[in-house]
């Protein structure tokens, strides 16, 4: 039996009693956008994921009687993976809008007109991660000032305010940076997260199953270290019948020579001391591109990153050639969803692009964003990509 988008996607909300209910509709349109943004081609900054669901309903019951779903309720979107419902988005309803559309046909049999358009906007858990006010946050000791520990402590502080929050490390790499001992008062959680992440050159994002996930510098290095593997998924414009082949609809290539940082000057936010690192090879190829950064971490802890190492990591990544994104159809020619849906933010993705008369491009990138656009007839996935630092 061929997979059907109309029945293969379900949109649900959680009632106060803890049960999940599906929202029934005549037609739907789903737009999911989640991931991280890359700032100064260096920092992986967490973004609040947004799911926008537009439903058309022939009944006006949700408007006249009020919907059973409401703001701040848990909300999820799933797809049928050969009999098992797998997540695409998990979060909380932010807003509900309803509009009566008299021009929309409600019934093909009696030509009645008029339908209720319902638009549900939901945010993922990143909203809690970035917008929770923390009364007092202490960083003390030595080992407890490591990136992993301060991240976990901040997660615990958010849970104390909102018990729905959850957070875990993706892999198992150790911390690369340590924070200075300090006490922060009445500070937004997002300000602390960005301070810790910028120092570590780490990642934080909401998973499609709901909880927050983070990568240490060591975790990022592990993912970047994967070699090209023909036994792994490949997004390609070269046709193949393999289940590991994902058809490419579009690729966004860029070459921006002044968007790189091959001479990096970084300032210690606490001491004001500046350190510089220059990538001589990149300078000779693309000219000198100076970038200034200010980050906060303690370079004196044994085994931790120094500012010279931080600057060297950033300058060493200078490369003006990038694959910004690729777009793929999620439904394969077989009529079933592609294995691309197993991928997640922060995963490595192989991209192959062939052009007549030129060498074939084969590179691995890290996934920064996943944008799904789903209707009852089509499902497109746009994947934002970055090499990472």
C-alpha positions in Angstrom: 0.0 0.0 0.0 1.4 3.4 -1.1 2.2 5.9 1.7 -0.3 8.8 1.7 0.6 12.3 3.0 -3.1 12.9 3.9 -3.1 10.1 6.4 0.6 9.8 7.0 0.9 13.1 8.9 -0.8 13.7 12.2 -1.1 16.9 14.2 -1.8 16.5 17.9 -2.2 18.5 21.2 -2.0 17.2 24.7 -5.0 17.7 27.0 -4.5 18.6 30.7 -5.3 15.0 31.6 -2.2 13.9 29.6 -3.9 12.3 26.6 -3.0 13.2 23.0 -5.8 14.2 20.6 -5.5 14.5 16.8 -6.8 17.6 15.1 -9.2 16.7 12.3 -9.4 18.9 9.2 -10.4 18.8 5.5 -7.0 20.1 4.2 -3.8 21.2 5.9 -0.5 23.0 5.2 2.4 22.6 7.6 5.6 24.7 7.8 8.3 23.7 10.3 11.4 25.7 10.7 13.9 24.7 13.4 17.6 24.8 14.1 20.5 27.2 14.8 21.7 30.3 13.0 25.4 30.9 12.2 26.6 34.4 13.3 29.9 35.9 12.1 30.5 32.6 10.3 31.7 31.4 13.8 29.0 31.1 16.4 26.2 28.5 16.4 23.4 30.4 18.0 20.2 28.6 19.1 17.0 29.8 17.5 13.4 29.2 18.6 11.8 26.6 16.3 8.4 27.5 14.8 5.7 25.2 13.5 2.9 26.9 11.6 -0.1 24.8 10.8 -2.9 26.0 8.6 -6.1 23.9 8.6 -9.4 24.2 6.6 -12.4 22.9 8.4 -16.0 22.7 7.0 -17.4 22.9 10.6 -17.4 26.2 12.5 -17.5 24.3 15.8 -14.0 25.3 16.8 -15.0 29.0 16.5 -18.5 28.9 17.9 -17.8 26.6 20.8 -14.1 27.4 21.3 -11.4 24.8 20.4 -10.4 22.0 22.7 -6.7 23.0 22.1 -5.2 26.2 23.7 -2.1 28.3 24.0 0.7 26.7 26.1 -0.5 23.2 25.6 2.0 20.6 24.3 1.8 20.2 20.6 3.4 17.8 18.2 3.6 16.8 14.5 4.4 13.3 13.5 4.7 11.1 10.4 3.8 7.4 9.8 7.1 5.5 9.3 5.9 2.1 8.2 3.4 1.8 11.1 5.3 3.7 13.7 4.6 7.4 14.4 7.9 9.3 14.4 8.4 13.0 15.4 8.9 16.0 13.2 8.2 18.7 15.8 7.5 18.9 19.5 6.7 22.1 21.4 4.0 24.2 22.8 1.1 26.1 21.2 1.9 29.8 21.1 -1.1 31.3 19.2 -4.3 30.3 17.5 -6.1 32.3 14.8 -9.4 31.6 13.1 -10.8 33.2 10.0 -14.0 32.4 8.1 -13.3 32.1 4.4 -16.7 32.4 2.5 -15.0 31.8 -0.9 -13.7 28.4 0.1 -15.8 25.4 -1.1 -17.0 23.4 1.9 -18.7 20.5 0.0 -18.1 19.1 -3.4 -21.6 17.5 -3.4 -23.9 20.4 -2.7 -21.5 23.2 -3.7 -21.9 24.8 -0.2 -19.3 27.5 0.3 -17.5 28.8 3.4 -14.8 27.2 5.6 -13.1 27.9 8.8 -9.3 28.6 8.4 -7.4 27.8 11.6 -3.8 28.8 11.9 -1.8 27.3 14.9 1.6 28.6 15.7 3.8 26.6 18.0 7.3 27.1 19.4 9.8 24.4 20.4 11.6 24.1 23.7 14.2 26.7 22.7 11.7 29.3 23.7 12.1 28.1 27.3 15.9 27.8 27.0 16.3 31.4 25.9 13.6 33.2 27.7 13.6 32.0 31.3 14.6 34.6 33.9 17.1 33.2 36.4 17.2 34.9 39.8 20.6 33.7 41.0 23.2 31.6 39.1 26.5 30.7 40.7 29.6 29.4 39.0 32.1 28.2 41.6 34.8 25.6 42.1 37.1 24.3 39.3 35.6 21.3 37.6 32.1 22.6 38.2 33.1 25.6 35.9 33.5 23.3 32.9 31.2 23.8 29.9 29.3 20.6 30.5 28.7 21.4 34.2 27.6 25.0 33.7 25.3 23.9 30.8 23.7 21.3 33.1 23.5 23.7 36.0 21.7 26.2 33.8 19.3 23.4 32.6 18.5 22.6 36.2 17.9 26.3 37.0 15.4 26.4 34.1 13.6 23.3 35.3 13.2 24.9 38.7 11.1 27.6 36.9 9.4 25.4 34.4 9.4 21.6 35.0 8.6 20.9 31.3 12.2 21.7 30.4 14.7 19.0 29.6 18.3 18.9 28.2 21.0 16.4 27.4 24.4 16.2 25.7 24.3 14.5 22.2 27.6 12.7 22.3 30.0 12.1 25.1 33.0 14.4 24.4 34.5 16.4 27.3 34.4 20.1 27.9 37.0 22.3 26.2 36.4 25.5 28.1 35.9 26.7 31.7 34.0 29.7 32.9 35.3 32.2 35.5 33.8 31.9 39.0 31.0 34.4 39.2 27.5 35.1 40.5 24.9 36.3 38.1 21.7 38.0 39.3 18.4 38.4 37.5 19.7 37.3 34.1 17.9 35.8 31.1 18.9 32.1 30.5 19.6 32.9 26.8 22.3 35.4 27.8 24.1 32.7 29.8 23.7 30.0 27.2 25.2 32.3 24.5 28.1 33.1 26.7 28.9 29.5 27.4 28.3 28.4 23.8 30.4 31.1 22.2 33.4 30.2 24.5 33.1 26.5 23.7 32.1 26.9 20.0 29.4 24.5 20.9 25.8 24.0 19.7 22.4 24.0 21.5 19.1 23.1 19.7 15.7 21.6 20.4 15.4 18.0 19.1 12.5 16.9 16.9 11.3 14.8 19.9 11.2 17.8 22.1 14.1 18.1 24.5 17.1 20.4 24.2 20.4 18.9 23.0 23.9 20.3 23.1 27.3 19.6 21.5 30.6 20.3 23.1 33.6 21.4 21.1 34.9 17.8 21.2 31.5 16.5 20.0 31.6 18.9 17.0 35.1 17.7 16.2 33.9 14.1 16.2 31.1 14.9 13.8 33.4 16.9 11.5 35.9 14.0 11.5 33.6 11.6 9.8 35.0 10.6 6.4 33.0 10.2 3.2 31.1 6.9 3.4 29.2 5.2 0.6 27.2 3.3 3.2 25.7 6.5 4.5 23.0 8.8 3.1 24.0 10.9 0.2 22.0 13.9 -1.1 22.9 14.0 -4.8 21.8 15.2 -8.2 23.2 11.9 -9.6 20.4 9.4 -10.0 20.4 6.2 -8.0 17.9 3.6 -6.9 19.7 3.0 -3.6 17.8 3.6 -0.4 20.8 5.7 0.7 20.3 8.1 -2.2 18.3 11.3 -1.6 17.3 13.2 -4.7 18.4 16.8 -4.8 15.9 19.4 -6.0 18.1 22.5 -5.4 21.6 23.4 -4.1 22.7 26.8 -2.9 26.5 27.3 -3.4 28.3 30.4 -2.3 31.7 32.0 -2.6 32.2 35.0 -0.4 35.8 36.0 0.1 35.2 38.8 2.6 32.9 36.6 4.7 35.8 34.7 6.2 38.0 35.4 9.2 41.6 34.5 8.5 43.1 37.0 10.9 41.3 36.6 14.2 41.6 38.9 17.2 39.8 37.7 20.3 39.5 39.7 23.5 39.0 38.1 27.0 35.7 39.7 28.2 37.0 39.7 31.8 40.6 40.7 31.6 40.5 42.7 28.3 43.6 40.9 27.0 43.7 40.4 23.2 45.1 37.5 21.3 45.6 37.2 17.5 45.9 34.3 15.2 46.5 34.5 11.4 45.9 31.8 8.8 48.7 32.6 6.4 47.6 30.2 3.7 44.1 31.7 3.6 45.6 35.3 3.6 47.7 34.5 0.6 44.8 33.0 -1.3 42.0 35.4 -0.4 43.6 38.5 1.2 43.6 39.5 4.8 40.2 39.5 6.4 40.3 40.7 10.0 37.6 39.8 12.5 37.3 40.9 16.2 35.6 38.8 18.8 34.9 39.1 22.5 34.3 35.9 24.5 34.1 35.0 28.2 36.0 32.0 29.6 38.9 31.2 31.9 42.0 30.2 30.0 44.1 29.4 33.1 42.4 26.1 34.0 44.7 23.2 33.3 43.5 21.2 30.2 41.2 23.9 29.1 41.2 25.9 25.8 43.4 29.0 25.7 42.6 32.2 23.8 45.4 31.4 21.4 43.8 28.0 20.6 40.3 29.6 20.3 41.6 32.2 17.8 43.5 29.5 15.9 40.4 27.3 15.6 38.4 30.2 14.1 41.1 31.5 11.7 41.9 27.9 10.6 38.3 27.4 9.4 38.5 30.3 6.9 37.1 29.1 3.6 35.0 31.2 1.2 33.5 28.2 -0.6 30.4 26.9 1.0 27.2 24.8 0.4 24.6 27.0 2.1 21.7 24.6 1.8 20.1 21.8 -0.2 16.4 21.0 -0.9 15.1 17.5 -1.3 11.7 15.9 -1.9 10.9 13.8 1.2 8.6 11.3 -0.6 10.8 8.9 -2.7 9.8 7.6 -6.2 8.6 4.5 -4.3 5.9 6.6 -2.7 7.4 6.2 0.9 9.2 8.8 3.1 13.0 9.0 2.6 15.5 8.1 5.3 16.5 11.8 5.3 13.8 12.1 8.0 16.2 10.2 10.3 18.6 13.1 10.2 18.8 15.8 12.9 20.2 19.2 13.6 24.0 18.8 14.2 24.3 15.6 12.2 26.8 15.2 9.4 25.3 15.2 5.9 27.0 14.0 2.7 26.3 16.2 -0.4 27.2 15.2 -4.0 26.9 17.5 -7.0 27.9 16.7 -10.5 28.2 19.1 -13.4 29.2 18.2 -16.9 32.9 18.6 -17.6 33.8 19.4 -14.0 35.0 17.3 -11.1 32.2 15.9 -8.9 31.7 17.8 -5.6 31.6 15.4 -2.6 31.6 17.1 0.8 30.3 16.6 4.3 28.6 19.4 6.2 26.8 19.7 9.5 23.0 20.3 9.4 22.1 23.7 10.9 18.4 24.0 10.0 15.5 21.8 8.9 12.6 23.5 7.2 9.7 21.2 6.2 6.9 22.4 3.9 4.1 19.9 3.8 0.8 19.9 2.0 -1.6 17.0 1.2 0.1 16.6 -2.1 3.8 17.4 -1.6 6.6 17.5 1.0 9.7 19.5 0.6 12.6 19.6 3.0 15.2 22.4 3.0 18.4 21.6 4.9 20.7 24.5 6.1 24.4 23.5 6.1 27.6 24.7 7.6 31.1 23.2 8.0 31.2 24.3 11.6 34.3 25.5 13.5 
